[in-house]
C-alpha cells in the first residue's frame, strides 16, 4: 500500500499535455470525437487520484496507530 501511495504522489506531480496539432500534416487529419477539453479531463483525473491517495493514506494511518 505504501508503494501505491508513493506512485500516486509521483503521478500527481506530473502533467499530461495532449493538445491538438495546429500546424503540419497532423493539423489536416480528422480529430477525435472524445472529450474536447483536455484541461477539464486532466482536472477530473487529478481529483480522482487525489481522492484515492487520501483514502490509502487514511488506511495506512489507521493501521499504524
N, C-alpha and C positions, 0 to 999 in steps of 0.2 A: 504494500500500500504506500510506503514511503517513496518507493521508486516512481510510482504513478503520480504522486504529489510533485516530485521533482520534475517529471516530464511535463505535467500540466503547467507548472510555473514557467518552464522554459518556453512552452508554446505560447503562453500569454504575452511573453516579451517579444515575440516575432509578429510581423505583419505579412499579410499575403495580398500583394497588389496584382490583381488580374484585370488589367484595363483593356479596353478595346483599341485596336490599332487605328491610327488616324492617317498614316502615310504608308506608301508602299503597296505591294501586292496584297498584303493582309487586309488592307482597308477596303478592297474591292470584293472580298469574299463575303458570303452571307453570314449574318450574325445569328447567334443562338437565340432561342425563344425563352430562356430561363429568366431568373430574376435580373432585372435591368439595373439594379442598384448595388454595385459591388461593395460600397461603403456600408450600406444597411445590412447586407449579408454578413460582412465582417463583424459588425457590432453584435448581431444576433449570435454568431458563433462564439465571439469573445465572452459574452454574458453567459452562454450555456456552459462554457469551460470554467468560468469563474464560479458558477453555482456548484458544479461538480467538485471543483477544488475545495470549496468551503465545506461541502458535505464530507469529503475524505478527511480534511483536517480536523473536523469535529469528531469523527470516528476515532482517529488516532489519539486525539487529546483525551477522549473518554477512556480508551484502553490504557493510556499511560497513567491516568490518575487512579 
